[in-house]
Amino acid sequence: MILKHTFSPPDNDRMANLCGPMDTHLRTIEAALQVKVAHRFEQFRIEGPKARAEQAMTLVQALYEIAQRSIPPETVQLMLSGDMNMADDSQAPSVHTRRGELKARTANQALYLKQILTYDITLGIGPAGTGKTYLAVACAVDALERSAVQRIVLTRPAVEAGEKLGFLPGDLGQKVDPYLRPLYDALYDLMGAEKVQKAFERQQIEIAPLAFMRGRTLNHAFVILDEGQNTTPEQMKMFLTRIGFGSKAVITGDVSQIDLPKTQTSGLVDAERILRRVTGIAMTHLTSADVVRHPLVARIIDAYDAKFDRGDSVPAPKRASTPKGRA
């Protein structure tokens, strides 16, 4: 299918911002949607399968609307990854941070946000890049700044992703910092480094290694357990039973990236099965369609999922043959 559109009145600066340096924005759209985008000044021509061509044309028109100034590459990638209709949905749930009003970019993200705001315990399960951790931290920051909770508690199992880090120097906080880095990154982005530092000093934000949470009761807190797929069933039960009055808990995880020993059941997988029908607990499943990183990330996830669905495995490396007569 071939679609054509002419933007008027002609505006060379706007066209340059829309196309990007050396037409990089158009090349990004072509690669992501598998279409052909050509233009001559303000006249655009898009060729490809009907649904993809229409999506590409809608995206080009949406970019034109914001092309009064330069468009960063990440904006194009996020618009490709997300559902552009979500931005016009005034009923979509949102949270407020220093970056302004934060809204979901996909329908599943909107459901995830709504469940966090509605339920006291929410499980967010999905692949990397779907916003599980970022949206959970955004809700926690919003609740803290509205005084809906008195503190944010961040925890994560200390399990290496296939690597042995060995002894880590420093105090307890410094030892667990590498494991909590994604949570810190989200906090700094949503609150600013100075405000985060002051919140730590006032004990409004706390890092709590999962192994040391036994026996505690967390009242009036927003608790986030990240990388929940790397907990054991016993750890997951212990964490869930720490929740006190006036508290919310969000557990995030990707069940395709379990770093536990193969004989060990994942606490997140176990909890998903056991808690499915428990009133007051919500579960959101996100997919590669909800990825809000580089468009390649979604395609990488789909490729790996297809591989595992086929039952493919990585072949064992061949051992070098030993010449005769040598030990």
C-alpha positions in Angstrom: 0.0 0.0 0.0 1.2 3.5 -0.8 0.1 6.5 1.3 0.9 10.1 0.4 0.6 13.3 2.4 1.6 16.9 1.9 2.2 19.2 4.9 1.1 22.8 4.5 2.0 25.5 4.7 5.7 24.6 3.8 8.1 25.1 6.7 11.7 24.1 6.1 12.7 24.2 9.8 9.8 22.0 10.8 10.6 19.5 8.1 14.2 19.4 9.2 13.2 18.7 12.8 10.6 16.1 11.7 13.1 14.2 9.5 16.1 14.5 11.9 19.8 14.9 10.9 20.4 13.1 7.6 16.8 11.8 7.8 17.7 9.6 10.9 14.1 9.8 12.3 12.7 8.5 9.1 15.2 5.7 8.9 14.3 4.8 12.5 10.6 4.6 11.5 11.5 2.5 8.4 13.5 0.0 10.5 10.9 -0.3 13.2 7.8 -0.7 11.0 9.4 -2.3 7.9 8.1 0.3 5.6 9.7 2.7 3.0 9.5 6.4 3.8 10.4 8.9 1.1 9.9 12.7 1.0 10.6 15.7 -1.2 10.4 18.8 0.8 6.9 18.7 2.4 5.6 15.8 0.3 5.8 12.4 2.0 5.3 9.0 0.5 5.1 5.8 2.6 5.0 2.3 1.1 4.4 -1.0 2.9 1.7 -3.3 4.3 -1.5 -1.4 5.0 -1.5 -1.5 8.8 2.2 -0.6 9.1 2.0 2.2 6.4 -1.0 3.7 8.2 0.9 3.5 11.6 4.0 5.1 10.0 1.9 7.9 8.5 0.1 8.6 11.8 3.5 8.7 13.5 4.9 11.2 10.9 1.9 13.4 11.4 2.3 13.2 15.2 6.0 14.2 14.9 5.1 17.1 12.7 2.8 18.5 15.5 5.8 18.7 17.9 8.4 19.7 15.3 8.5 23.4 16.2 11.8 22.4 17.9 14.4 19.7 17.5 13.1 16.2 18.3 15.4 13.9 20.3 15.9 10.3 18.9 14.5 8.8 22.1 11.2 10.7 21.5 10.8 8.9 18.2 11.7 5.6 19.8 9.2 6.1 22.6 6.4 7.0 20.2 7.2 3.9 18.2 7.2 1.7 21.3 4.1 3.2 22.9 0.4 3.6 22.0 0.1 7.1 20.7 -3.6 7.1 21.5 -2.8 6.8 25.2 -1.5 10.4 25.2 -4.9 11.7 24.3 -6.8 9.7 26.9 -7.8 12.1 29.7 -9.1 9.2 31.8 -5.7 7.4 31.8 -4.2 7.1 35.4 -1.3 9.3 36.1 1.1 10.2 38.9 2.9 13.6 39.6 6.6 13.9 39.9 9.2 16.7 39.4 9.1 15.8 35.7 5.4 16.7 35.6 2.4 14.4 35.1 3.6 10.9 34.3 1.2 8.8 32.2 1.2 5.2 30.9 2.3 4.7 27.3 0.5 1.5 26.7 -2.8 -0.1 27.7 -1.1 -2.7 29.9 1.0 0.1 31.6 -2.3 2.0 32.2 -3.7 -1.1 33.9 -0.5 -1.6 35.9 -0.7 2.1 37.2 -4.4 1.8 38.0 -3.8 -1.4 40.0 -0.9 0.1 42.0 -3.1 3.1 42.8 -6.1 0.9 43.7 -4.7 -2.2 45.4 -2.4 -2.6 48.5 -0.3 -5.3 46.8 0.5 -5.4 43.1 2.6 -7.9 41.1 4.1 -6.5 37.9 5.4 -9.3 35.7 7.0 -8.8 32.3 10.2 -8.5 30.3 12.9 -5.9 30.6 12.1 -2.3 29.4 8.3 -2.5 30.1 8.5 0.2 32.8 7.7 -2.2 35.8 10.3 -0.7 38.1 10.1 2.9 36.9 6.3 3.2 37.2 6.4 1.6 40.7 9.0 4.1 41.9 7.0 6.9 40.3 3.9 5.9 42.3 6.1 5.6 45.5 7.5 9.1 44.9 4.0 10.5 44.3 2.7 8.9 47.5 5.6 10.2 49.5 5.2 13.8 48.2 1.5 13.7 48.9 2.2 12.4 52.4 0.1 9.3 51.7 3.0 7.3 53.1 5.8 8.2 55.5 8.6 6.5 53.7 9.7 4.5 50.7 11.4 1.1 51.3 13.4 -0.5 48.5 14.5 -4.1 48.6 15.9 -6.7 46.2 17.4 -10.1 46.5 21.2 -10.1 46.3 21.5 -12.6 43.5 24.2 -12.2 40.8 23.0 -12.4 37.2 25.2 -15.3 36.2 28.3 -13.7 37.6 30.3 -14.0 40.9 31.0 -10.5 42.2 32.9 -11.8 45.2 33.5 -9.7 48.3 32.1 -6.2 48.1 33.7 -3.5 50.3 32.0 -0.9 52.4 29.1 -0.8 54.9 25.7 -2.5 54.4 24.3 0.2 52.2 27.4 0.2 50.0 27.3 -3.6 49.7 23.7 -3.7 48.4 24.0 -0.5 46.3 24.9 -2.4 43.1 21.8 -4.6 43.4 19.5 -1.6 43.9 21.0 0.6 41.2 18.0 0.5 38.9 15.8 1.7 41.8 18.3 4.5 42.5 18.4 5.5 38.8 14.6 5.9 38.8 14.6 7.9 42.1 17.3 10.3 40.8 15.3 10.8 37.5 12.0 11.4 39.3 13.2 13.4 42.3 16.6 14.7 41.5 19.9 13.7 43.2 19.8 16.4 45.9 16.2 15.7 47.0 17.0 11.9 47.1 20.0 12.5 49.3 18.0 14.6 51.7 15.2 12.0 51.8 17.8 9.3 52.8 19.1 11.6 55.5 15.6 12.0 56.9 15.0 8.3 56.6 12.1 8.9 54.2 13.8 6.5 51.8 15.3 3.3 53.1 17.2 0.4 51.6 16.3 -2.9 53.3 18.2 -6.0 52.1 15.6 -8.7 51.7 17.5 -11.1 53.9 17.3 -8.7 56.8 13.5 -7.9 56.7 12.4 -10.9 58.7 10.5 -9.9 61.9 9.7 -6.3 60.7 6.3 -4.7 60.2 6.3 -1.9 57.7 3.5 0.6 58.5 2.7 3.6 56.4 5.3 2.7 53.8 5.5 2.2 50.1 7.5 -1.0 49.7 9.1 -2.1 46.3 10.6 -5.5 45.8 12.5 -5.5 42.6 13.7 -8.6 40.7 11.1 -10.7 42.5 11.8 -13.6 40.2 15.1 -14.2 42.2 13.4 -14.7 45.5 12.7 -18.2 46.9 9.1 -19.0 47.9 10.1 -18.7 51.6 11.5 -15.2 50.9 8.5 -14.1 49.0 6.1 -15.2 51.8 8.3 -13.5 54.4 8.2 -10.3 52.3 4.5 -10.3 51.7 3.8 -10.8 55.4 5.8 -7.7 56.4 3.1 -5.3 55.1 1.5 -3.2 57.8 -1.3 -0.7 58.1 -1.4 2.1 55.6 1.2 0.5 53.4 1.4 -0.5 49.7 3.7 -3.1 48.2 4.7 -3.6 44.5 6.6 -6.7 43.4 8.3 -6.6 40.0 10.0 -9.3 38.1 10.8 -11.0 34.8 10.2 -14.8 35.0 12.3 -15.3 31.8 15.4 -14.0 33.7 15.6 -16.2 36.8 19.1 -16.4 38.2 18.4 -19.0 40.9 19.8 -22.5 40.8 17.8 -24.6 38.3 16.4 -26.8 41.1 15.1 -23.8 43.0 11.5 -22.6 42.5 11.1 -18.9 41.9 9.2 -17.1 44.6 7.5 -14.9 42.0 6.3 -17.8 39.9 5.1 -19.5 43.1 3.3 -16.4 44.3 1.6 -15.9 41.0 0.1 -19.3 41.3 -0.8 -19.2 45.0 -2.2 -15.6 45.1 -4.1 -15.6 41.9 -7.5 -15.7 43.6 -6.7 -13.7 46.8 -8.9 -10.6 47.1 -7.0 -7.4 47.4 -3.9 -8.5 45.3 -3.6 -7.4 41.7 -1.4 -8.9 39.0 -0.4 -7.2 35.7 1.3 -9.1 32.9 3.3 -6.9 30.5 4.7 -8.1 27.1 7.2 -7.0 24.5 4.4 -4.7 23.1 4.9 -2.6 26.3 8.6 -2.1 25.9 9.5 1.6 26.1 13.2 1.4 25.3 14.9 1.2 22.0 12.6 -0.5 19.4 15.2 -3.3 19.0 14.6 -4.4 22.6 11.1 -5.6 21.8 12.3 -7.5 18.8 15.1 -9.1 20.8 12.6 -10.2 23.5 10.4 -11.7 20.8 13.3 -13.5 19.2 14.4 -15.1 22.5 10.8 -16.0 23.3 10.4 -17.7 19.9 13.6 -19.6 20.5 12.6 -20.9 23.9 9.1 -21.8 22.6 10.8 -24.0 19.9 12.8 -25.6 22.6 16.1 -24.6 21.1 19.2 -24.6 23.2 22.7 -23.2 22.8 25.0 -26.0 21.5 27.8 -26.9 23.8 31.2 -25.7 22.6 33.3 -28.4 20.9 36.3 -29.5 22.7 39.6 -29.3 20.9 40.9 -32.7 19.8 44.1 -34.0 21.5 46.8 -35.1 19.1 47.7 -38.7 19.3 50.6 -39.5 21.6 49.9 -36.5 23.8 48.3 -36.5 27.2 
